[in-house]
Amino acid sequence: MRFNWNLNSGSVQIAQSFFVVCLRELYKITRLMVLKVE
């Protein structure tokens, strides 16, 4: 039981960091698009 919980919390941390990286990349892309439009 405890081992499974540790695995789940680890995967949640990985998912959170992955989500943050995706948000940063999206932010960079949108900034580039805005600069190109202007």
CHARMM internal coordinates of N, CA and C (Angstrom, degrees):
IC EDIT
DIST 1 N 1 CA 1.4630
DIST 1 CA 1 C 1.5365
ANGL 1 N 1 CA 1 C 109.82
DIST 1 C 2 N 1.3260
ANGL 1 CA 1 C 2 N 115.83
DIHE 1 N 1 CA 1 C 2 N -52.63
DIST 2 N 2 CA 1.4659
ANGL 1 C 2 N 2 CA 119.42
DIHE 1 CA 1 C 2 N 2 CA -178.37
DIST 2 CA 2 C 1.5315
ANGL 2 N 2 CA 2 C 110.39
DIHE 1 C 2 N 2 CA 2 C -63.54
DIST 2 C 3 N 1.3344
ANGL 2 CA 2 C 3 N 116.48
DIHE 2 N 2 CA 2 C 3 N -39.67
DIST 3 N 3 CA 1.4662
ANGL 2 C 3 N 3 CA 120.60
DIHE 2 CA 2 C 3 N 3 CA -179.28
DIST 3 CA 3 C 1.5363
ANGL 3 N 3 CA 3 C 110.46
DIHE 2 C 3 N 3 CA 3 C -61.69
DIST 3 C 4 N 1.3297
ANGL 3 CA 3 C 4 N 116.07
DIHE 3 N 3 CA 3 C 4 N -43.66
DIST 4 N 4 CA 1.4649
ANGL 3 C 4 N 4 CA 119.95
DIHE 3 CA 3 C 4 N 4 CA 179.13
DIST 4 CA 4 C 1.5288
ANGL 4 N 4 CA 4 C 110.54
DIHE 3 C 4 N 4 CA 4 C -61.81
DIST 4 C 5 N 1.3393
ANGL 4 CA 4 C 5 N 115.98
DIHE 4 N 4 CA 4 C 5 N -41.08
DIST 5 N 5 CA 1.4664
ANGL 4 C 5 N 5 CA 119.55
DIHE 4 CA 4 C 5 N 5 CA -179.31
DIST 5 CA 5 C 1.5326
ANGL 5 N 5 CA 5 C 109.95
DIHE 4 C 5 N 5 CA 5 C -62.55
DIST 5 C 6 N 1.3572
ANGL 5 CA 5 C 6 N 116.01
DIHE 5 N 5 CA 5 C 6 N -39.93
DIST 6 N 6 CA 1.4666
ANGL 5 C 6 N 6 CA 119.49
DIHE 5 CA 5 C 6 N 6 CA 179.27
DIST 6 CA 6 C 1.5322
ANGL 6 N 6 CA 6 C 110.24
DIHE 5 C 6 N 6 CA 6 C -62.22
DIST 6 C 7 N 1.3322
ANGL 6 CA 6 C 7 N 116.35
DIHE 6 N 6 CA 6 C 7 N -41.75
DIST 7 N 7 CA 1.4635
ANGL 6 C 7 N 7 CA 120.04
DIHE 6 CA 6 C 7 N 7 CA 178.99
DIST 7 CA 7 C 1.5255
ANGL 7 N 7 CA 7 C 110.12
DIHE 6 C 7 N 7 CA 7 C -62.48
DIST 7 C 8 N 1.3235
ANGL 7 CA 7 C 8 N 116.30
DIHE 7 N 7 CA 7 C 8 N -43.61
DIST 8 N 8 CA 1.4638
ANGL 7 C 8 N 8 CA 120.14
DIHE 7 CA 7 C 8 N 8 CA -178.47
DIST 8 CA 8 C 1.5260
ANGL 8 N 8 CA 8 C 110.81
DIHE 7 C 8 N 8 CA 8 C -63.35
DIST 8 C 9 N 1.3238
ANGL 8 CA 8 C 9 N 117.50
DIHE 8 N 8 CA 8 C 9 N -45.48
DIST 9 N 9 CA 1.4660
ANGL 8 C 9 N 9 CA 119.88
DIHE 8 CA 8 C 9 N 9 CA -179.19
DIST 9 CA 9 C 1.5332
ANGL 9 N 9 CA 9 C 109.76
DIHE 8 C 9 N 9 CA 9 C -63.21
DIST 9 C 10 N 1.3257
ANGL 9 CA 9 C 10 N 117.02
DIHE 9 N 9 CA 9 C 10 N -37.11
DIST 10 N 10 CA 1.4617
ANGL 9 C 10 N 10 CA 120.28
DIHE 9 CA 9 C 10 N 10 CA 178.34
DIST 10 CA 10 C 1.5198
ANGL 10 N 10 CA 10 C 111.31
DIHE 9 C 10 N 10 CA 10 C -63.87
DIST 10 C 11 N 1.3316
ANGL 10 CA 10 C 11 N 116.57
DIHE 10 N 10 CA 10 C 11 N -44.42
DIST 11 N 11 CA 1.4651
ANGL 10 C 11 N 11 CA 119.87
DIHE 10 CA 10 C 11 N 11 CA -179.83
DIST 11 CA 11 C 1.5240
ANGL 11 N 11 CA 11 C 110.25
DIHE 10 C 11 N 11 CA 11 C -66.07
DIST 11 C 12 N 1.3281
ANGL 11 CA 11 C 12 N 116.90
DIHE 11 N 11 CA 11 C 12 N -33.29
DIST 12 N 12 CA 1.4752
ANGL 11 C 12 N 12 CA 120.19
DIHE 11 CA 11 C 12 N 12 CA 178.34
DIST 12 CA 12 C 1.5249
ANGL 12 N 12 CA 12 C 109.36
DIHE 11 C 12 N 12 CA 12 C -65.55
DIST 12 C 13 N 1.3277
ANGL 12 CA 12 C 13 N 117.30
DIHE 12 N 12 CA 12 C 13 N -42.32
DIST 13 N 13 CA 1.4717
ANGL 12 C 13 N 13 CA 120.52
DIHE 12 CA 12 C 13 N 13 CA 178.85
DIST 13 CA 13 C 1.5259
ANGL 13 N 13 CA 13 C 110.22
DIHE 12 C 13 N 13 CA 13 C -62.19
DIST 13 C 14 N 1.3416
ANGL 13 CA 13 C 14 N 116.28
DIHE 13 N 13 CA 13 C 14 N -42.88
DIST 14 N 14 CA 1.4701
ANGL 13 C 14 N 14 CA 120.43
DIHE 13 CA 13 C 14 N 14 CA 179.48
DIST 14 CA 14 C 1.5258
ANGL 14 N 14 CA 14 C 109.87
DIHE 13 C 14 N 14 CA 14 C -62.51
DIST 14 C 15 N 1.3323
ANGL 14 CA 14 C 15 N 116.48
DIHE 14 N 14 CA 14 C 15 N -43.11
DIST 15 N 15 CA 1.4668
ANGL 14 C 15 N 15 CA 120.46
DIHE 14 CA 14 C 15 N 15 CA -179.48
DIST 15 CA 15 C 1.5241
ANGL 15 N 15 CA 15 C 110.37
DIHE 14 C 15 N 15 CA 15 C -63.51
DIST 15 C 16 N 1.3312
ANGL 15 CA 15 C 16 N 116.88
DIHE 15 N 15 CA 15 C 16 N -40.61
DIST 16 N 16 CA 1.4664
ANGL 15 C 16 N 16 CA 120.34
DIHE 15 CA 15 C 16 N 16 CA -179.73
DIST 16 CA 16 C 1.5239
ANGL 16 N 16 CA 16 C 110.68
DIHE 15 C 16 N 16 CA 16 C -64.30
DIST 16 C 17 N 1.3301
ANGL 16 CA 16 C 17 N 117.42
DIHE 16 N 16 CA 16 C 17 N -46.54
DIST 17 N 17 CA 1.4642
ANGL 16 C 17 N 17 CA 119.97
DIHE 16 CA 16 C 17 N 17 CA -179.15
DIST 17 CA 17 C 1.5297
ANGL 17 N 17 CA 17 C 110.27
DIHE 16 C 17 N 17 CA 17 C -64.76
DIST 17 C 18 N 1.3449
ANGL 17 CA 17 C 18 N 116.69
DIHE 17 N 17 CA 17 C 18 N -38.97
DIST 18 N 18 CA 1.4646
ANGL 17 C 18 N 18 CA 120.97
DIHE 17 CA 17 C 18 N 18 CA 178.36
DIST 18 CA 18 C 1.5286
ANGL 18 N 18 CA 18 C 110.06
DIHE 17 C 18 N 18 CA 18 C -62.56
DIST 18 C 19 N 1.3420
ANGL 18 CA 18 C 19 N 116.43
DIHE 18 N 18 CA 18 C 19 N -41.38
DIST 19 N 19 CA 1.4708
ANGL 18 C 19 N 19 CA 121.63
DIHE 18 CA 18 C 19 N 19 CA 179.40
DIST 19 CA 19 C 1.5280
ANGL 19 N 19 CA 19 C 110.32
DIHE 18 C 19 N 19 CA 19 C -62.99
DIST 19 C 20 N 1.3345
ANGL 19 CA 19 C 20 N 116.55
DIHE 19 N 19 CA 19 C 20 N -41.34
DIST 20 N 20 CA 1.4710
ANGL 19 C 20 N 20 CA 120.68
DIHE 19 CA 19 C 20 N 20 CA 179.92
DIST 20 CA 20 C 1.5274
ANGL 20 N 20 CA 20 C 110.08
DIHE 19 C 20 N 20 CA 20 C -63.66
DIST 20 C 21 N 1.3332
ANGL 20 CA 20 C 21 N 116.71
DIHE 20 N 20 CA 20 C 21 N -42.22
DIST 21 N 21 CA 1.4682
ANGL 20 C 21 N 21 CA 120.44
DIHE 20 CA 20 C 21 N 21 CA 179.59
DIST 21 CA 21 C 1.5273
ANGL 21 N 21 CA 21 C 109.99
DIHE 20 C 21 N 21 CA 21 C -62.95
DIST 21 C 22 N 1.3348
ANGL 21 CA 21 C 22 N 116.28
DIHE 21 N 21 CA 21 C 22 N -42.30
DIST 22 N 22 CA 1.4701
ANGL 21 C 22 N 22 CA 120.21
DIHE 21 CA 21 C 22 N 22 CA 179.11
DIST 22 CA 22 C 1.5256
ANGL 22 N 22 CA 22 C 110.43
DIHE 21 C 22 N 22 CA 22 C -61.94
DIST 22 C 23 N 1.3291
ANGL 22 CA 22 C 23 N 116.57
DIHE 22 N 22 CA 22 C 23 N -41.93
DIST 23 N 23 CA 1.4703
ANGL 22 C 23 N 23 CA 119.93
DIHE 22 CA 22 C 23 N 23 CA 179.49
DIST 23 CA 23 C 1.5256
ANGL 23 N 23 CA 23 C 110.25
DIHE 22 C 23 N 23 CA 23 C -62.39
DIST 23 C 24 N 1.3199
ANGL 23 CA 23 C 24 N 116.86
DIHE 23 N 23 CA 23 C 24 N -41.73
DIST 24 N 24 CA 1.4738
ANGL 23 C 24 N 24 CA 120.13
DIHE 23 CA 23 C 24 N 24 CA 179.79
DIST 24 CA 24 C 1.5197
ANGL 24 N 24 CA 24 C 110.54
DIHE 23 C 24 N 24 CA 24 C -62.34
DIST 24 C 25 N 1.3420
ANGL 24 CA 24 C 25 N 116.50
DIHE 24 N 24 CA 24 C 25 N -44.68
DIST 25 N 25 CA 1.4679
ANGL 24 C 25 N 25 CA 120.55
DIHE 24 CA 24 C 25 N 25 CA -179.66
DIST 25 CA 25 C 1.5243
ANGL 25 N 25 CA 25 C 110.37
DIHE 24 C 25 N 25 CA 25 C -62.94
DIST 25 C 26 N 1.3341
ANGL 25 CA 25 C 26 N 116.46
DIHE 25 N 25 CA 25 C 26 N -42.71
DIST 26 N 26 CA 1.4712
ANGL 25 C 26 N 26 CA 120.13
DIHE 25 CA 25 C 26 N 26 CA 178.33
DIST 26 CA 26 C 1.5244
ANGL 26 N 26 CA 26 C 110.04
DIHE 25 C 26 N 26 CA 26 C -61.23
DIST 26 C 27 N 1.3314
ANGL 26 CA 26 C 27 N 116.15
DIHE 26 N 26 CA 26 C 27 N -41.06
DIST 27 N 27 CA 1.4663
ANGL 26 C 27 N 27 CA 120.94
DIHE 26 CA 26 C 27 N 27 CA -179.83
DIST 27 CA 27 C 1.5292
ANGL 27 N 27 CA 27 C 110.48
DIHE 26 C 27 N 27 CA 27 C -62.14
DIST 27 C 28 N 1.3438
ANGL 27 CA 27 C 28 N 116.19
DIHE 27 N 27 CA 27 C 28 N -43.77
DIST 28 N 28 CA 1.4685
ANGL 27 C 28 N 28 CA 120.39
DIHE 27 CA 27 C 28 N 28 CA 179.20
DIST 28 CA 28 C 1.5283
ANGL 28 N 28 CA 28 C 110.08
DIHE 27 C 28 N 28 CA 28 C -61.98
DIST 28 C 29 N 1.3399
ANGL 28 CA 28 C 29 N 116.31
DIHE 28 N 28 CA 28 C 29 N -45.73
DIST 29 N 29 CA 1.4668
ANGL 28 C 29 N 29 CA 120.87
DIHE 28 CA 28 C 29 N 29 CA -177.62
DIST 29 CA 29 C 1.5234
ANGL 29 N 29 CA 29 C 110.22
DIHE 28 C 29 N 29 CA 29 C -62.56
DIST 29 C 30 N 1.3333
ANGL 29 CA 29 C 30 N 116.94
DIHE 29 N 29 CA 29 C 30 N -45.12
DIST 30 N 30 CA 1.4713
ANGL 29 C 30 N 30 CA 119.62
DIHE 29 CA 29 C 30 N 30 CA -178.72
DIST 30 CA 30 C 1.5292
ANGL 30 N 30 CA 30 C 109.85
DIHE 29 C 30 N 30 CA 30 C -64.48
DIST 30 C 31 N 1.3214
ANGL 30 CA 30 C 31 N 117.53
DIHE 30 N 30 CA 30 C 31 N -37.68
DIST 31 N 31 CA 1.4663
ANGL 30 C 31 N 31 CA 120.16
DIHE 30 CA 30 C 31 N 31 CA 178.41
DIST 31 CA 31 C 1.5277
ANGL 31 N 31 CA 31 C 110.44
DIHE 30 C 31 N 31 CA 31 C -63.51
DIST 31 C 32 N 1.3380
ANGL 31 CA 31 C 32 N 116.50
DIHE 31 N 31 CA 31 C 32 N -42.80
DIST 32 N 32 CA 1.4631
ANGL 31 C 32 N 32 CA 120.23
DIHE 31 CA 31 C 32 N 32 CA 178.67
DIST 32 CA 32 C 1.5229
ANGL 32 N 32 CA 32 C 110.41
DIHE 31 C 32 N 32 CA 32 C -62.77
DIST 32 C 33 N 1.3297
ANGL 32 CA 32 C 33 N 116.77
DIHE 32 N 32 CA 32 C 33 N -42.37
DIST 33 N 33 CA 1.4671
ANGL 32 C 33 N 33 CA 121.00
DIHE 32 CA 32 C 33 N 33 CA 179.97
DIST 33 CA 33 C 1.5252
ANGL 33 N 33 CA 33 C 109.69
DIHE 32 C 33 N 33 CA 33 C -61.39
DIST 33 C 34 N 1.3333
ANGL 33 CA 33 C 34 N 117.01
DIHE 33 N 33 CA 33 C 34 N -44.77
DIST 34 N 34 CA 1.4696
ANGL 33 C 34 N 34 CA 120.98
DIHE 33 CA 33 C 34 N 34 CA -179.32
DIST 34 CA 34 C 1.5283
ANGL 34 N 34 CA 34 C 110.09
DIHE 33 C 34 N 34 CA 34 C -63.09
DIST 34 C 35 N 1.3329
ANGL 34 CA 34 C 35 N 116.53
DIHE 34 N 34 CA 34 C 35 N -41.84
DIST 35 N 35 CA 1.4667
ANGL 34 C 35 N 35 CA 119.43
DIHE 34 CA 34 C 35 N 35 CA 179.63
DIST 35 CA 35 C 1.5272
ANGL 35 N 35 CA 35 C 110.38
DIHE 34 C 35 N 35 CA 35 C -63.61
DIST 35 C 36 N 1.3364
ANGL 35 CA 35 C 36 N 117.51
DIHE 35 N 35 CA 35 C 36 N -39.96
DIST 36 N 36 CA 1.4656
ANGL 35 C 36 N 36 CA 120.92
DIHE 35 CA 35 C 36 N 36 CA -179.92
DIST 36 CA 36 C 1.5241
ANGL 36 N 36 CA 36 C 110.38
DIHE 35 C 36 N 36 CA 36 C -65.66
DIST 36 C 37 N 1.3230
ANGL 36 CA 36 C 37 N 116.72
DIHE 36 N 36 CA 36 C 37 N -39.60
DIST 37 N 37 CA 1.4704
ANGL 36 C 37 N 37 CA 120.63
DIHE 36 CA 36 C 37 N 37 CA -179.10
DIST 37 CA 37 C 1.5243
ANGL 37 N 37 CA 37 C 110.00
DIHE 36 C 37 N 37 CA 37 C -65.26
DIST 37 C 38 N 1.3261
ANGL 37 CA 37 C 38 N 116.80
DIHE 37 N 37 CA 37 C 38 N -41.91
DIST 38 N 38 CA 1.4635
ANGL 37 C 38 N 38 CA 120.14
DIHE 37 CA 37 C 38 N 38 CA 179.42
DIST 38 CA 38 C 1.5314
ANGL 38 N 38 CA 38 C 109.53
DIHE 37 C 38 N 38 CA 38 C -77.97
END
COOR INIT
IC SEED 1 N 1 CA 1 C
IC BUILD
